[in-house]
């Protein structure tokens, strides 16, 4: 039964799946009691809701009708709660309790008349006033089919108690009967068998008619609101991911620009100056010119090494060619601090997810080497049914943060852009544990 906190209650049983015959019989019993009990409940709610509504409307001009209407709406809400509990087993789905409007924090007068401004309260009232229509239709069919099915099958047991006027009903010889009693009994038994064979679909249809009418009024609008809220939440998440992607790209471009400016660009400027000096020295001091050219060659090699390192930061070839585990192994081998890597072989993932996981580890190891003063770092990569879990833990000084202005803020944007979540636990003096959960 739904509770007042809006929690979802599941009515389906948690036991093992019964055999088909038992399942049909169980559902037949549920549908039958639902329809048979719905008829008197529908009659009661019809009388009470109609009386309360028209009495309240008639007296609203003298203000007495307002409390009558409020009481009627609250009464119909109680019947609606009961009906939601009854609908669940019939539809075989979980039922939620809608959120009713309240005026918490307002004066007692506004709180008292709050149900008058609640759309769901009026839908409950409409259900109470008109549910008697599907209740009556379903009740007539269910009673008729059960009565004829049971009566026909058991007719041979009580045929003797009925008066039968003298008559001569001849059956065709193919039936094998030549007396009136046999003809009559066979006819009613066949009718009972026909109604028994069609009992389940007829009762099921009647129950679904009533349940669908109740669900559309008691939960349909609330279901629509939930779908709209979920769509809005999905839109907000998409906007946040897009903003995070833009922010991560901007941070990456600024870092690349800074790295190029501080590294290869400075070396290329010095290389140009050295070559210019060597050109001038060739006419006057060839030995000095050769030394300058040799130094320029060394600068060229160092520049190429830095450019290769930058290219690995943009798109590591080993990640593209051999996968995440090989790329992380190479990354751990280049780290200046001992790395304990726990990354079992996994199948290839989406390139964006692999790239994000790689950069999480790369950025984390860079921060560990620069700031943590750690003696060891552990990298763990785990894949489960929902996603990829990447953990980087060190025994350093701690103090890391995801707040804007800190080194991990850009990494957080990159993870959120991929649809994941990044968490950092870094108490002062207790090391840092960085965990990224990425969807797959």
Kinemage of the C-alpha trace (Angstrom):
@kinemage 1
@onewidth
@group {chain A} dominant
@subgroup {mainchain}
@vectorlist {calphas} color= white
{ca unk a 1} P 0.000 0.000 0.000
{ca unk a 2} L 1.413 3.452 -0.830
{ca unk a 3} L 2.641 5.432 2.140
{ca unk a 4} L 2.285 9.100 2.927
{ca unk a 5} L 5.912 9.893 2.155
{ca unk a 6} L 5.509 9.264 -1.543
{ca unk a 7} L 7.526 6.052 -1.454
{ca unk a 8} L 6.761 3.406 -4.009
{ca unk a 9} L 5.255 0.168 -2.774
{ca unk a 10} L 5.541 -2.928 -4.900
{ca unk a 11} L 2.613 -5.306 -4.795
{ca unk a 12} L 4.143 -8.118 -6.815
{ca unk a 13} L 5.254 -11.035 -4.690
{ca unk a 14} L 8.922 -11.718 -4.077
{ca unk a 15} L 8.539 -15.521 -4.151
{ca unk a 16} L 9.536 -17.828 -6.964
{ca unk a 17} L 7.518 -17.704 -10.162
{ca unk a 18} L 4.508 -20.046 -9.785
{ca unk a 19} L 3.414 -22.553 -12.390
{ca unk a 20} L 1.216 -21.151 -15.210
{ca unk a 21} L -1.934 -22.840 -13.913
{ca unk a 22} L -1.402 -21.534 -10.382
{ca unk a 23} L -0.538 -18.106 -11.742
{ca unk a 24} L -3.778 -17.962 -13.746
{ca unk a 25} L -5.837 -19.139 -10.794
{ca unk a 26} L -4.159 -16.624 -8.507
{ca unk a 27} L -4.783 -13.770 -10.945
{ca unk a 28} L -8.367 -14.935 -11.443
{ca unk a 29} L -8.917 -14.747 -7.684
{ca unk a 30} L -7.331 -11.286 -7.465
{ca unk a 31} L -9.389 -9.941 -10.369
{ca unk a 32} L -12.629 -11.480 -9.061
{ca unk a 33} L -12.327 -10.023 -5.576
{ca unk a 34} L -11.263 -6.682 -7.053
{ca unk a 35} L -14.393 -6.429 -9.196
{ca unk a 36} L -16.831 -7.840 -6.612
{ca unk a 37} L -15.537 -5.594 -3.830
{ca unk a 38} L -15.351 -2.632 -6.193
{ca unk a 39} L -19.120 -2.629 -6.739
{ca unk a 40} L -20.155 -1.843 -3.123
{ca unk a 41} L -17.194 0.528 -2.736
{ca unk a 42} L -18.223 2.333 -5.912
{ca unk a 43} L -21.811 2.625 -4.635
{ca unk a 44} L -20.627 4.042 -1.305
{ca unk a 45} L -18.237 6.558 -2.867
{ca unk a 46} L -20.866 7.598 -5.398
{ca unk a 47} L -23.365 8.467 -2.685
{ca unk a 48} L -20.879 10.169 -0.358
{ca unk a 49} L -18.968 12.112 -3.027
{ca unk a 50} L -22.079 13.240 -4.892
{ca unk a 51} L -23.762 14.297 -1.666
{ca unk a 52} L -20.742 16.155 -0.349
{ca unk a 53} L -20.005 17.861 -3.676
{ca unk a 54} L -23.504 19.146 -4.404
{ca unk a 55} L -24.104 20.052 -0.761
{ca unk a 56} L -20.868 22.032 -0.696
{ca unk a 57} L -21.571 23.753 -4.017
{ca unk a 58} L -25.085 24.606 -2.905
{ca unk a 59} L -23.935 26.218 0.327
{ca unk a 60} L -20.727 27.839 -0.881
{ca unk a 61} L -22.496 31.177 -1.185
{ca unk a 62} L -22.807 31.345 2.599
{ca unk a 63} L -19.241 30.045 3.121
{ca unk a 64} L -20.478 26.926 4.862
{ca unk a 65} L -19.939 25.033 1.641
{ca unk a 66} L -16.152 25.515 1.717
{ca unk a 67} L -15.487 23.259 4.703
{ca unk a 68} L -17.979 20.761 3.264
{ca unk a 69} L -16.065 20.705 -0.029
{ca unk a 70} L -12.748 20.369 1.797
{ca unk a 71} L -14.101 17.471 3.860
{ca unk a 72} L -15.434 15.831 0.685
{ca unk a 73} L -12.070 16.175 -1.038
{ca unk a 74} L -10.262 14.690 1.957
{ca unk a 75} L -12.754 11.835 2.065
{ca unk a 76} L -12.268 11.132 -1.650
{ca unk a 77} L -8.509 11.167 -1.027
{ca unk a 78} L -8.942 8.390 1.517
{ca unk a 79} L -10.945 6.311 -0.970
{ca unk a 80} L -8.247 7.036 -3.584
{ca unk a 81} L -5.521 5.698 -1.278
{ca unk a 82} L -7.551 2.511 -0.793
{ca unk a 83} L -8.134 2.162 -4.524
{ca unk a 84} L -4.420 2.555 -5.341
{ca unk a 85} L -3.698 -0.300 -2.952
{ca unk a 86} L -6.289 -2.433 -4.763
{ca unk a 87} L -5.134 -1.524 -8.295
{ca unk a 88} L -1.527 -2.629 -7.755
{ca unk a 89} L -2.084 -6.426 -7.781
{ca unk a 90} L -4.444 -6.175 -10.759
{ca unk a 91} L -2.044 -4.241 -12.984
{ca unk a 92} L 0.995 -6.052 -11.591
{ca unk a 93} L 3.001 -2.856 -11.239
{ca unk a 94} L 4.228 -0.626 -8.459
{ca unk a 95} L 1.933 2.231 -7.490
{ca unk a 96} L 3.121 5.571 -6.211
{ca unk a 97} L 1.366 7.948 -3.879
{ca unk a 98} L 1.007 11.368 -5.551
{ca unk a 99} L 2.276 14.464 -3.798
{ca unk a 100} L -0.689 16.576 -2.745
{ca unk a 101} L -0.453 20.330 -2.480
{ca unk a 102} L 0.004 21.711 1.008
{ca unk a 103} L 0.348 25.181 2.509
{ca unk a 104} L 2.975 24.414 5.108
{ca unk a 105} L 4.109 27.460 7.016
{ca unk a 106} L 0.983 29.450 6.153
{ca unk a 107} L -1.907 30.368 8.372
{ca unk a 108} L -4.435 27.807 9.509
{ca unk a 109} L -7.041 29.196 7.110
{ca unk a 110} L -4.839 28.720 4.058
{ca unk a 111} L -3.802 25.271 5.212
{ca unk a 112} L -7.437 24.324 5.695
{ca unk a 113} L -8.510 25.227 2.163
{ca unk a 114} L -5.315 23.982 0.452
{ca unk a 115} L -7.107 20.889 -0.989
{ca unk a 116} L -9.382 23.207 -2.994
{ca unk a 117} L -6.360 24.315 -5.063
{ca unk a 118} L -4.981 20.795 -5.575
{ca unk a 119} L -5.698 19.279 -8.979
{ca unk a 120} L -5.074 15.716 -7.806
{ca unk a 121} L -7.649 16.144 -5.018
{ca unk a 122} L -10.302 17.049 -7.599
{ca unk a 123} L -9.292 14.070 -9.746
{ca unk a 124} L -9.793 11.839 -6.704
{ca unk a 125} L -13.264 13.313 -6.334
{ca unk a 126} L -14.067 12.750 -10.016
{ca unk a 127} L -12.976 9.136 -9.630
{ca unk a 128} L -15.205 8.697 -6.604
{ca unk a 129} L -18.203 10.151 -8.452
{ca unk a 130} L -17.851 8.212 -11.716
{ca unk a 131} L -16.133 4.973 -10.766
{ca unk a 132} L -19.544 3.370 -10.291
{ca unk a 133} L -19.920 3.150 -14.090
{ca unk a 134} L -17.001 0.750 -14.769
{ca unk a 135} L -17.708 -0.909 -11.389
{ca unk a 136} L -21.237 -1.797 -12.479
{ca unk a 137} L -20.216 -3.011 -15.938
{ca unk a 138} L -17.460 -5.209 -14.529
{ca unk a 139} L -19.679 -6.523 -11.708
{ca unk a 140} L -22.426 -7.592 -14.125
{ca unk a 141} L -20.051 -9.520 -16.371
{ca unk a 142} L -18.136 -11.179 -13.529
{ca unk a 143} L -21.258 -12.249 -11.631
{ca unk a 144} L -22.862 -13.547 -14.841
{ca unk a 145} L -19.855 -15.581 -15.958
{ca unk a 146} L -19.142 -17.039 -12.517
{ca unk a 147} L -22.818 -17.932 -11.938
{ca unk a 148} L -23.302 -19.643 -15.305
{ca unk a 149} L -19.916 -21.424 -15.162
{ca unk a 150} L -20.486 -22.822 -11.673
{ca unk a 151} L -24.153 -23.487 -12.236
{ca unk a 152} L -23.583 -25.321 -15.516
{ca unk a 153} L -20.788 -27.524 -14.213
{ca unk a 154} L -22.695 -28.485 -11.079
{ca unk a 155} L -26.101 -28.771 -12.750
{ca unk a 156} L -26.199 -32.609 -12.615
{ca unk a 157} L -25.929 -32.396 -8.825
{ca unk a 158} L -29.034 -30.298 -8.289
{ca unk a 159} L -31.183 -30.917 -11.353
{ca unk a 160} L -33.365 -33.258 -9.295
{ca unk a 161} L -34.410 -30.401 -7.005
{ca unk a 162} L -35.990 -28.350 -9.809
{ca unk a 163} L -39.545 -28.778 -11.105
{ca unk a 164} L -39.621 -29.994 -14.710
{ca unk a 165} L -42.941 -29.867 -16.616
{ca unk a 166} L -43.719 -32.945 -18.670
{ca unk a 167} L -42.249 -32.457 -22.136
{ca unk a 168} L -40.611 -34.543 -24.798
{ca unk a 169} L -37.347 -33.036 -26.091
{ca unk a 170} L -35.893 -35.325 -28.734
{ca unk a 171} L -32.128 -35.047 -29.489
{ca unk a 172} L -30.573 -36.155 -32.728
{ca unk a 173} L -29.459 -39.742 -32.560
{ca unk a 174} L -25.830 -38.664 -32.875
{ca unk a 175} L -26.001 -37.300 -29.308
{ca unk a 176} L -26.980 -40.681 -27.953
{ca unk a 177} L -29.825 -39.363 -25.749
{ca unk a 178} L -33.486 -40.176 -25.984
{ca unk a 179} L -34.816 -38.826 -22.684
{ca unk a 180} L -35.625 -35.315 -21.503
{ca unk a 181} L -33.350 -35.328 -18.405
{ca unk a 182} L -30.243 -36.308 -20.372
{ca unk a 183} L -30.872 -33.614 -22.943
{ca unk a 184} L -31.315 -30.949 -20.322
{ca unk a 185} L -28.262 -31.939 -18.261
{ca unk a 186} L -26.002 -32.137 -21.313
{ca unk a 187} L -27.145 -28.725 -22.520
{ca unk a 188} L -26.411 -26.968 -19.212
{ca unk a 189} L -23.083 -28.743 -18.715
{ca unk a 190} L -21.932 -27.656 -22.191
{ca unk a 191} L -22.973 -24.070 -21.427
{ca unk a 192} L -21.056 -24.266 -18.134
{ca unk a 193} L -17.958 -25.522 -19.938
{ca unk a 194} L -18.135 -22.680 -22.471
{ca unk a 195} L -18.425 -20.040 -19.752
{ca unk a 196} L -15.654 -21.721 -17.725
{ca unk a 197} L -13.325 -21.636 -20.726
{ca unk a 198} L -13.970 -17.912 -21.225
{ca unk a 199} L -14.046 -17.055 -17.503
{ca unk a 200} L -10.434 -15.883 -17.168
{ca unk a 201} L -10.364 -13.459 -20.149
{ca unk a 202} L -13.766 -11.987 -19.272
{ca unk a 203} L -12.923 -11.459 -15.599
{ca unk a 204} L -9.487 -10.144 -16.543
{ca unk a 205} L -10.974 -7.660 -19.020
{ca unk a 206} L -13.520 -6.432 -16.460
{ca unk a 207} L -10.809 -5.950 -13.817
{ca unk a 208} L -8.510 -4.149 -16.249
{ca unk a 209} L -11.359 -1.846 -17.283
{ca unk a 210} L -11.893 -0.735 -13.704
{ca unk a 211} L -8.173 -0.577 -12.896
{ca unk a 212} L -7.334 1.436 -16.009
{ca unk a 213} L -10.070 3.953 -15.192
{ca unk a 214} L -8.768 4.306 -11.644
{ca unk a 215} L -5.117 4.486 -12.663
{ca unk a 216} L -5.720 7.185 -15.280
{ca unk a 217} L -7.360 9.471 -12.700
{ca unk a 218} L -5.482 8.545 -9.530
{ca unk a 219} L -1.960 8.155 -10.935
{ca unk a 220} L -1.996 9.235 -14.566
{ca unk a 221} L -1.395 12.939 -13.946
{ca unk a 222} L 1.220 12.237 -11.304
{ca unk a 223} L 2.939 9.841 -13.701
{ca unk a 224} L 2.979 12.555 -16.354
{ca unk a 225} L 4.479 14.991 -13.867
{ca unk a 226} L 7.208 12.490 -13.004
{ca unk a 227} L 8.023 11.984 -16.671
{ca unk a 228} L 8.249 15.748 -17.192
{ca unk a 229} L 10.469 16.056 -14.106
{ca unk a 230} L 12.710 13.221 -15.354
{ca unk a 231} L 12.946 14.868 -18.772
{ca unk a 232} L 13.881 18.193 -17.165
{ca unk a 233} L 16.460 16.459 -14.971
{ca unk a 234} L 17.948 14.705 -18.022
{ca unk a 235} L 18.081 18.037 -19.830
{ca unk a 236} L 19.848 19.656 -16.876
{ca unk a 237} L 22.355 16.803 -16.737
{ca unk a 238} L 23.006 17.142 -20.471
{ca unk a 239} L 23.543 20.880 -20.089
{ca unk a 240} L 25.921 20.310 -17.181
{ca unk a 241} L 27.851 17.724 -19.185
{ca unk a 242} L 28.076 20.100 -22.146
{ca unk a 243} L 29.281 22.927 -19.914
{ca unk a 244} L 31.787 20.591 -18.265
{ca unk a 245} L 33.035 19.459 -21.680
{ca unk a 246} L 33.520 23.062 -22.798
{ca unk a 247} L 35.300 23.903 -19.549
{ca unk a 248} L 37.518 20.800 -19.753
{ca unk a 249} L 38.434 21.589 -23.349
{ca unk a 250} L 39.298 25.174 -22.442
{ca unk a 251} L 41.476 24.025 -19.536
{ca unk a 252} L 43.206 21.452 -21.740
{ca unk a 253} L 43.902 24.049 -24.438
{ca unk a 254} L 45.293 26.517 -21.906
{ca unk a 255} L 47.515 23.813 -20.414
{ca unk a 256} L 48.719 22.767 -23.872
{ca unk a 257} L 49.441 26.380 -24.784
{ca unk a 258} L 51.358 26.893 -21.547
{ca unk a 259} L 53.326 23.673 -22.007
{ca unk a 260} L 54.232 24.589 -25.597
{ca unk a 261} L 55.212 28.123 -24.568
{ca unk a 262} L 57.322 26.982 -21.609
{ca unk a 263} L 58.932 24.029 -23.402
{ca unk a 264} L 59.288 23.548 -27.162
{ca unk a 265} L 58.744 27.200 -28.044
{ca unk a 266} L 61.583 28.369 -25.779
{ca unk a 267} L 63.877 25.663 -27.120
{ca unk a 268} L 63.071 26.578 -30.717
{ca unk a 269} L 63.868 30.248 -30.008
{ca unk a 270} L 67.196 29.260 -28.493
{ca unk a 271} L 67.824 26.894 -31.435
{ca unk a 272} L 67.293 29.754 -33.906
{ca unk a 273} L 69.692 31.963 -31.945
{ca unk a 274} L 72.333 29.217 -31.785
{ca unk a 275} L 72.124 28.569 -35.515
{ca unk a 276} L 72.424 32.294 -36.206
{ca unk a 277} L 75.519 32.510 -34.017
{ca unk a 278} L 77.008 29.432 -35.689
{ca unk a 279} L 76.501 31.030 -39.099
{ca unk a 280} L 78.510 34.045 -37.984
{ca unk a 281} L 81.231 31.863 -36.418
{ca unk a 282} L 81.890 29.722 -39.499
{ca unk a 283} L 83.964 32.516 -41.141
{ca unk a 284} L 86.067 33.451 -38.109
{ca unk a 285} L 86.043 30.452 -35.718
{ca unk a 286} L 85.002 27.137 -37.321
{ca unk a 287} L 85.642 25.130 -34.128
{ca unk a 288} L 83.283 27.336 -32.110
{ca unk a 289} L 80.731 27.057 -34.914
{ca unk a 290} L 80.895 23.252 -34.778
{ca unk a 291} L 80.367 23.342 -30.981
{ca unk a 292} L 77.387 25.646 -31.418
{ca unk a 293} L 75.851 23.342 -34.059
{ca unk a 294} L 76.372 20.324 -31.816
{ca unk a 295} L 74.584 22.133 -29.003
{ca unk a 296} L 71.793 23.036 -31.433
{ca unk a 297} L 71.415 19.356 -32.354
{ca unk a 298} L 71.064 18.477 -28.670
{ca unk a 299} L 68.406 21.189 -28.333
{ca unk a 300} L 66.608 19.694 -31.343
{ca unk a 301} L 66.522 16.219 -29.787
{ca unk a 302} L 65.221 17.591 -26.479
{ca unk a 303} L 62.567 19.570 -28.333
{ca unk a 304} L 61.454 16.436 -30.181
{ca unk a 305} L 61.219 14.543 -26.878
{ca unk a 306} L 59.046 17.284 -25.392
{ca unk a 307} L 56.825 17.323 -28.465
{ca unk a 308} L 56.397 13.540 -28.199
{ca unk a 309} L 55.456 13.918 -24.543
{ca unk a 310} L 52.903 16.586 -25.459
{ca unk a 311} L 51.466 14.391 -28.192
{ca unk a 312} L 51.034 11.581 -25.662
{ca unk a 313} L 49.059 14.009 -23.538
{ca unk a 314} L 46.764 14.844 -26.445
{ca unk a 315} L 46.162 11.353 -27.841
{ca unk a 316} L 48.492 8.620 -26.570
{ca unk a 317} L 49.179 6.227 -29.478
{ca unk a 318} L 49.531 3.258 -27.133
{ca unk a 319} L 46.018 3.915 -25.810
{ca unk a 320} L 44.575 3.900 -29.308
{ca unk a 321} L 46.556 0.875 -30.468
{ca unk a 322} L 46.724 -1.418 -27.439
{ca unk a 323} L 44.019 -0.280 -25.024
{ca unk a 324} L 43.693 1.152 -21.544
{ca unk a 325} L 45.689 -1.438 -19.589
{ca unk a 326} L 48.782 -1.092 -21.793
{ca unk a 327} L 48.565 2.701 -21.686
{ca unk a 328} L 48.302 2.736 -17.884
{ca unk a 329} L 51.249 0.322 -17.625
{ca unk a 330} L 53.374 2.687 -19.700
{ca unk a 331} L 52.138 5.645 -17.652
{ca unk a 332} L 53.061 3.923 -14.387
{ca unk a 333} L 56.501 3.113 -15.739
{ca unk a 334} L 57.243 6.789 -16.430
{ca unk a 335} L 56.091 8.000 -13.004
{ca unk a 336} L 58.878 9.139 -10.656
{ca unk a 337} L 57.096 7.533 -7.682
{ca unk a 338} L 56.624 3.734 -7.394
{ca unk a 339} L 53.210 2.779 -8.728
{ca unk a 340} L 51.264 -0.355 -7.720
{ca unk a 341} L 49.003 -0.912 -10.741
{ca unk a 342} L 45.985 -3.229 -10.417
{ca unk a 343} L 44.365 -3.222 -13.860
{ca unk a 344} L 43.132 -6.630 -15.032
{ca unk a 345} L 42.680 -7.159 -18.784
{ca unk a 346} L 39.348 -5.791 -19.977
{ca unk a 347} L 37.758 -5.593 -23.386
{ca unk a 348} L 37.980 -2.370 -25.343
{ca unk a 349} L 35.619 0.369 -24.213
{ca unk a 350} L 34.270 3.474 -25.859
{ca unk a 351} L 37.252 5.649 -26.918
{ca unk a 352} L 35.935 8.618 -24.944
{ca unk a 353} L 35.691 6.529 -21.763
{ca unk a 354} L 39.162 5.053 -22.244
{ca unk a 355} L 40.616 8.495 -22.879
{ca unk a 356} L 38.938 9.937 -19.791
{ca unk a 357} L 40.147 7.077 -17.587
{ca unk a 358} L 43.683 7.490 -18.945
{ca unk a 359} L 43.767 11.226 -18.261
{ca unk a 360} L 42.345 10.718 -14.770
{ca unk a 361} L 45.301 8.485 -13.927
{ca unk a 362} L 47.786 10.674 -15.806
{ca unk a 363} L 46.694 13.894 -14.095
{ca unk a 364} L 46.503 12.193 -10.710
{ca unk a 365} L 50.022 10.768 -11.042
{ca unk a 366} L 51.331 14.160 -12.153
{ca unk a 367} L 49.823 15.832 -9.080
{ca unk a 368} L 51.190 13.078 -6.833
{ca unk a 369} L 54.687 13.543 -8.239
{ca unk a 370} L 54.562 17.345 -7.912
{ca unk a 371} L 52.715 18.005 -4.674
{ca unk a 372} L 52.022 14.940 -2.515
{ca unk a 373} L 55.537 13.994 -1.253
{ca unk a 374} L 54.243 10.409 -1.349
{ca unk a 375} L 56.435 7.324 -1.239
{ca unk a 376} L 53.984 5.058 -3.077
{ca unk a 377} L 50.816 5.373 -5.149
{ca unk a 378} L 48.245 2.702 -5.962
{ca unk a 379} L 46.161 2.669 -9.138
{ca unk a 380} L 43.133 0.348 -9.322
{ca unk a 381} L 40.870 -0.092 -12.356
{ca unk a 382} L 37.694 -2.136 -11.941
{ca unk a 383} L 34.839 -2.817 -14.332
{ca unk a 384} L 31.378 -3.825 -13.153
{ca unk a 385} L 27.918 -4.043 -14.652
{ca unk a 386} L 27.285 -0.306 -14.462
{ca unk a 387} L 30.609 1.272 -15.361
{ca unk a 388} L 34.343 1.671 -14.919
{ca unk a 389} L 35.803 2.547 -11.522
{ca unk a 390} L 39.255 4.179 -11.458
{ca unk a 391} L 40.966 4.763 -8.097
{ca unk a 392} L 44.295 6.505 -7.457
{ca unk a 393} L 45.485 6.517 -3.820
{ca unk a 394} L 48.759 7.785 -2.330
{ca unk a 395} L 50.287 8.085 1.139
{ca unk a 396} L 51.288 11.726 0.798
{ca unk a 397} L 50.454 14.913 2.687
{ca unk a 398} L 46.856 15.196 1.403
{ca unk a 399} L 45.019 18.476 1.019
{ca unk a 400} L 43.779 17.977 -2.555
{ca unk a 401} L 40.422 19.505 -3.547
{ca unk a 402} L 37.989 19.632 -6.462
{ca unk a 403} L 37.134 23.273 -5.803
{ca unk a 404} L 37.598 25.812 -8.554
{ca unk a 405} L 41.119 27.156 -8.663
{ca unk a 406} L 42.684 23.852 -7.621
{ca unk a 407} L 44.537 21.506 -9.930
{ca unk a 408} L 41.805 18.860 -10.007
{ca unk a 409} L 38.969 21.179 -11.080
{ca unk a 410} L 39.703 20.645 -14.773
{ca unk a 411} L 39.830 16.895 -14.243
{ca unk a 412} L 36.427 17.025 -12.571
{ca unk a 413} L 35.044 18.836 -15.636
{ca unk a 414} L 36.510 16.171 -17.917
{ca unk a 415} L 34.919 13.338 -15.906
{ca unk a 416} L 31.511 15.059 -15.750
{ca unk a 417} L 31.673 15.708 -19.501
{ca unk a 418} L 31.920 11.932 -19.971
{ca unk a 419} L 28.862 11.408 -17.751
{ca unk a 420} L 30.859 10.251 -14.736
{ca unk a 421} L 31.461 11.350 -11.173
{ca unk a 422} L 34.762 12.275 -9.535
{ca unk a 423} L 35.299 12.122 -5.758
{ca unk a 424} L 38.344 13.052 -3.694
{ca unk a 425} L 39.097 12.158 -0.072
{ca unk a 426} L 42.229 14.022 1.010
{ca unk a 427} L 42.492 14.837 4.696
{ca unk a 428} L 45.639 16.690 5.709
{ca unk a 429} L 48.435 14.253 6.532
{ca unk a 430} L 46.428 11.175 5.516
{ca unk a 431} L 47.131 10.971 1.811
{ca unk a 432} L 44.754 11.378 -1.092
{ca unk a 433} L 42.244 8.956 -2.608
{ca unk a 434} L 40.777 9.976 -5.968
{ca unk a 435} L 37.921 7.901 -7.398
{ca unk a 436} L 36.305 8.323 -10.814
{ca unk a 437} L 33.146 6.406 -11.768
{ca unk a 438} L 32.601 6.366 -15.541
{ca unk a 439} L 29.579 4.920 -17.373
{ca unk a 440} L 30.056 2.266 -20.049
